[in-house]
Amino acid sequence: MSRTIRFVDQTLRDGQQSWWGMRMPFAISMALAGDLDSAGYDELDITGSSLFEIQVRHCKEDPWENLRNLAAAMPRTKLRAGTRSNGIVTFNLTPDAVMDLWIQRLAANGIRAFWIYDGLFNVDKIGRLAKVAKAAGCDAVPTMLFSSSPYHTDEYYAARAKELAALDVPGIEIEDASGVLTPDRTRSLCKVVKKAIGKKRLELHFHNNTGLAPLNYLEGLEQGADTIHTICRPLANGVAHPSTEAMLRNIAAKGWSSKVDLSVIERISGKLKAIAEQENLPIGQPAEYDLFHYEHQLPGGMTGTLKNQLKDRGIEASLPAILEEIATIRRELGYPVMATPFSQLIGTQAVMNLMTPGERYKFVPDEIITYVLGHYGKPVAPLDENAKDRILSNARAKDFVNWTPPQPSLDELRKSFGGNISDDDLILRLLVPEKEIAAMRAAGPPKRDYQIKGVKSGAVALIERLMNQPHGNHIDFENADFSISLGRSAA
């Protein structure tokens, strides 16, 4: 049966997060923007709070300005952002008023669609943000994070899908951030979820950590899914998603079609490969199948970040031991979905436990304590009682026994920063320390142009393409920097 499959691109978001640690400068994004906008994707996922933080801290760039400029450079394609239902500030809980403002300001700066996730399925918070997004003129797709555990059954996900589909949303997304789905499980899961959501759209967002995601996509599409998330090849595969190129071939072999133009995708991939070589950055590589990955389930986005952090500290050799400890903590804490914030919290706890051999949980982050006390929601499985006792016997735990997450108003938050502060600056001040913002401002505006060696881009590439058109003998080109008039001589 002929079908048109929707494609959501993850190159500028999950692709660079998985392989480049989210440190792609604005100029590189702009060098790709025109082609991404003309490639025929249904949506482009381009940002989230972690990217905002990294752009300020490491790139010394204003993420709001970057977003506005990218939105202006990609007017034809709907831009998407992701968010947790209950947090953007570090990995703790964020006040509802800030979450609502975050959605509103992203919409005001160019975002037109959201995916909203919550590892413990706080449906009320997901629903509230979906309403905020719709009021701002945006779509919102609730996202179910997949986890492989004895408790995350098909029946569990079918029930959650039915709850989420009851919201006023166009569809539901299944995200396998850890890349632990198998073809058989994908088949059974997508079948029951599609039945639960009826005619609403079913999106698949699968990482390729075990090399099975391309096949899983095809299995999910056979069961009624209609949207897949992919990445241009140099930032695809491994801990990231399947490549757009491979999935275009695969759906064509099934007799299905899409709006995506393979020739444009290949041009983008050529640019990315040249950029990676120019900047000495890694190229996405297929992953070997690894059964141990099903134990720790470290997600794709965090894998790149963790490796960068360990490398920065000269302790990258400790990664295997950290993964072993992550697998143990995951079981002890009731199998939380290994996605933000729980993957980061468990990863942090694993490092702390390894720093104190024989005294696991001697040091415990506040967020682990509040998770154990139920402030993030109800865990899907019982917690290990010994681990729970060690965590709650920590001296810091007594400060949270009768604690409830604060819900300050926006006015109260503004006053804490001096009162006279814009909504966009308020978000930045909540995300990163003031000194980081000051350093970003001192660095000046970000570079807009990036010259890819051996690849013509920007105005030069545009003029060359226009001059190669068979019709027309005269071109006037003008932008903010220069103007040029070119004529074709008669043959």
Secondary structure as UniProt FT lines:
FT   STRAND          6..9
FT   HELIX           11..15
FT   HELIX           16..20
FT   TURN            21..22
FT   HELIX           26..38
FT   TURN            39..40
FT   STRAND          43..47
FT   HELIX           49..57
FT   TURN            58..59
FT   HELIX           63..73
FT   TURN            75..76
FT   STRAND          78..84
FT   TURN            90..91
FT   HELIX           96..108
FT   TURN            109..110
FT   STRAND          113..117
FT   TURN            119..120
FT   HELIX           123..135
FT   TURN            136..137
FT   STRAND          139..145
FT   HELIX           154..165
FT   STRAND          171..176
FT   TURN            177..178
FT   HELIX           183..197
FT   TURN            198..199
FT   STRAND          201..206
FT   TURN            209..210
FT   HELIX           213..222
FT   TURN            223..224
FT   STRAND          227..231
FT   HELIX           233..235
FT   TURN            238..239
FT   HELIX           244..253
FT   TURN            254..255
FT   HELIX           262..279
FT   TURN            291..292
FT   HELIX           293..296
FT   HELIX           300..312
FT   TURN            313..314
FT   HELIX           316..318
FT   HELIX           319..332
FT   TURN            333..334
FT   TURN            340..341
FT   HELIX           342..355
FT   TURN            357..358
FT   TURN            360..361
FT   HELIX           366..372
FT   TURN            373..376
FT   HELIX           385..392
FT   HELIX           395..400
FT   TURN            401..402
FT   HELIX           410..416
FT   TURN            417..418
FT   HELIX           423..431
FT   HELIX           434..442
FT   TURN            453..454
FT   HELIX           458..467
FT   STRAND          474..478
FT   STRAND          483..487
//
